[in-house]
């Protein structure tokens, strides 16, 4: 029965059927939510006779990380040339795929190859795009997942995030200008504010916002892990800038940076020893 006839009879139109949920994005046969063994079985890089060699599974802060690296010295050339999969509570919440022109299969451009992969996944139009100094970043925000497509010249990096368990991608999209509600993701608004502050080198504001993320009890574990690392880098940069005029404050920043981001500790220690 047509809507016009229903109106003439004084009858309410039946409720419209809800739109069908978009299928999860699939890259190299991997989708978010899979378990470790499922990812190992599903992952299919593009290349000739590529043997997938996995690095040992690492565990840190409740997150498990599985890595693949296609080494040229082993005559391995593939798309992607490197991949990283992060799991929380047994399911995949983040997937990173790197495609480098120098490590792409013979006869395949890394950029064109990844464009085909994106087209096959049905990406469509980006939610927001950002161009900075030759680096082009596109954000695709969906109901349950966010894809960050970063292009540096002929090289491409894809970062796929499960919004609820890893709201980094959706927070970065908002920082880039996307109009998306971050209320369902505790700590994501502060993380986005920190990223905006970093674009203007406002280290004080960035540090304050990242501290708020770490204090947010309900923030996702992956968000806190990344907030801690970014805060470490921010404090390291601020500390170096403070050493001359505010030596005590600068040293305090650098010492905390080393605690937050242990990989920076040797460089920070050398900087502190060289400081007057």
NORRA-V175317 format. One record per residue. N is the residue number from 1. RES is the residue in one letter. OMEGA is omega in radians with two decimals (999 if undefined). Layout:
# NORRA-V175317
<<N | RES | OMEGA> <N | RES | OMEGA>>
This chain:
# NORRA-V175317
<<1 | X | -3.08> <2 | X | 3.11> <3 | X | -3.14> <4 | X | 3.13> <5 | X | 3.10> <6 | X | 3.14> <7 | X | -3.14> <8 | X | -3.14> <9 | X | 3.13> <10 | X | -3.13> <11 | X | 3.11> <12 | X | 3.08> <13 | X | 3.10> <14 | X | -3.13> <15 | X | 3.14> <16 | X | 3.12> <17 | X | 3.14> <18 | X | -3.14> <19 | X | 3.14> <20 | X | 3.13> <21 | X | 3.13> <22 | X | 3.10> <23 | X | -3.14> <24 | X | 3.10> <25 | X | -3.12> <26 | X | 3.10> <27 | X | -3.12> <28 | X | 3.08> <29 | X | 3.13> <30 | X | 3.06> <31 | X | 3.10> <32 | X | -3.14> <33 | X | 3.13> <34 | X | 3.06> <35 | X | -3.09> <36 | X | -3.10> <37 | X | 3.11> <38 | X | 3.10> <39 | X | 3.13> <40 | X | -3.10> <41 | X | -3.02> <42 | X | -2.98> <43 | X | -3.10> <44 | X | 3.06> <45 | X | 3.10> <46 | X | 3.14> <47 | X | -3.12> <48 | X | 3.05> <49 | X | -3.14> <50 | X | 3.08> <51 | X | -3.10> <52 | X | 3.08> <53 | X | -3.10> <54 | X | 2.97> <55 | X | 3.13> <56 | X | 3.12> <57 | X | 3.13> <58 | X | -3.12> <59 | X | 3.09> <60 | X | 3.08> <61 | X | 3.11> <62 | X | 3.13> <63 | X | 3.08> <64 | X | -3.08> <65 | X | 3.11> <66 | X | -3.04> <67 | X | 3.05> <68 | X | 3.10> <69 | X | 3.13> <70 | X | -3.02> <71 | X | 3.14> <72 | X | -3.12> <73 | X | 3.04> <74 | X | -3.13> <75 | X | 3.10> <76 | X | 3.11> <77 | X | -3.01> <78 | X | 2.92> <79 | X | -0.09> <80 | X | 3.08> <81 | X | 3.10> <82 | X | 3.12> <83 | X | 3.12> <84 | X | -3.10> <85 | X | -3.11> <86 | X | -3.10> <87 | X | 3.02> <88 | X | -3.10> <89 | X | 3.01> <90 | X | -3.14> <91 | X | -3.09> <92 | X | -3.13> <93 | X | 3.13> <94 | X | 3.07> <95 | X | 3.10> <96 | X | 3.11> <97 | X | 3.12> <98 | X | 3.08> <99 | X | -3.11> <100 | X | -3.08> <101 | X | -3.10> <102 | X | -3.09> <103 | X | 3.13> <104 | X | 3.11> <105 | X | -3.13> <106 | X | 3.10> <107 | X | -3.13> <108 | X | 3.05> <109 | X | 3.13> <110 | X | -3.12> <111 | X | -3.12> <112 | X | 3.11> <113 | X | -3.14> <114 | X | 3.06> <115 | X | 3.09> <116 | X | 3.11> <117 | X | 3.12> <118 | X | 3.12> <119 | X | 3.12> <120 | X | 3.12> <121 | X | 3.12> <122 | X | -3.07> <123 | X | -3.10> <124 | X | -3.08> <125 | X | 3.14> <126 | X | 3.07> <127 | X | 3.12> <128 | X | 3.11> <129 | X | -3.13> <130 | X | 3.13> <131 | X | 3.13> <132 | X | 3.03> <133 | X | 3.08> <134 | X | 3.14> <135 | X | -3.13> <136 | X | -3.13> <137 | X | 3.08> <138 | X | -3.13> <139 | X | 3.10> <140 | X | -3.10> <141 | X | 3.11> <142 | X | -3.06> <143 | X | -3.04> <144 | X | -3.07> <145 | X | 3.11> <146 | X | 3.08> <147 | X | 3.02> <148 | X | 3.14> <149 | X | -3.13> <150 | X | -3.10> <151 | X | 3.06> <152 | X | -3.09> <153 | X | -3.12> <154 | X | -3.09> <155 | X | -3.09> <156 | X | 3.03> <157 | X | 3.05> <158 | X | 3.07> <159 | X | -3.09> <160 | X | -3.06> <161 | X | 2.96> <162 | X | -2.95> <163 | X | -3.04> <164 | X | -3.08> <165 | X | -3.13> <166 | X | -3.06> <167 | X | -3.14> <168 | X | -3.10> <169 | X | -3.11> <170 | X | 3.08> <171 | X | 3.11> <172 | X | 3.10> <173 | X | 3.11> <174 | X | 3.10> <175 | X | 3.14> <176 | X | 3.09> <177 | X | 3.13> <178 | X | 3.12> <179 | X | -3.08> <180 | X | 3.13> <181 | X | -3.14> <182 | X | -3.10> <183 | X | 3.13> <184 | X | -3.05> <185 | X | -3.09> <186 | X | 3.13> <187 | X | -3.07> <188 | X | 3.13> <189 | X | 3.12> <190 | X | 3.10> <191 | X | 3.11> <192 | X | 3.13> <193 | X | 3.11> <194 | X | 3.13> <195 | X | 3.09> <196 | X | -3.14> <197 | X | -3.13> <198 | X | -3.14> <199 | X | 3.10> <200 | X | 3.13> <201 | X | 3.04> <202 | X | -3.05> <203 | X | -3.14> <204 | X | -3.13> <205 | X | 3.14> <206 | X | 3.14> <207 | X | -3.13> <208 | X | -3.13> <209 | X | 3.13> <210 | X | 3.05> <211 | X | 3.12> <212 | X | 3.09> <213 | X | -3.11> <214 | X | 3.14> <215 | X | -3.10> <216 | X | -3.06> <217 | X | -3.06> <218 | X | 3.14> <219 | X | 3.13> <220 | X | -3.12> <221 | X | -3.12> <222 | X | 3.12> <223 | X | 3.13> <224 | X | 3.13> <225 | X | -3.13> <226 | X | 3.10> <227 | X | 3.14> <228 | X | -3.14> <229 | X | 3.12> <230 | X | 3.10> <231 | X | 3.08> <232 | X | 3.13> <233 | X | 3.13> <234 | X | -3.14> <235 | X | 3.09> <236 | X | 3.13> <237 | X | 3.14> <238 | X | -3.13> <239 | X | 3.12> <240 | X | 3.14> <241 | X | -3.10> <242 | X | -2.97> <243 | X | -3.06> <244 | X | -3.06> <245 | X | -3.12> <246 | X | -3.02> <247 | X | -3.12> <248 | X | 3.12> <249 | X | 3.14> <250 | X | 3.13> <251 | X | 3.13> <252 | X | 3.10> <253 | X | -3.07> <254 | X | 3.13> <255 | X | 3.11> <256 | X | 3.10> <257 | X | 3.14> <258 | X | 3.10> <259 | X | -3.10> <260 | X | -3.05> <261 | X | -3.04> <262 | X | -3.14> <263 | X | 3.13> <264 | X | -3.00> <265 | X | -3.14> <266 | X | 3.14> <267 | X | 3.13> <268 | X | 3.13> <269 | X | 3.11> <270 | X | 3.12> <271 | X | -3.14> <272 | X | -3.13> <273 | X | -3.12> <274 | X | -3.10> <275 | X | 3.13> <276 | X | 999>>
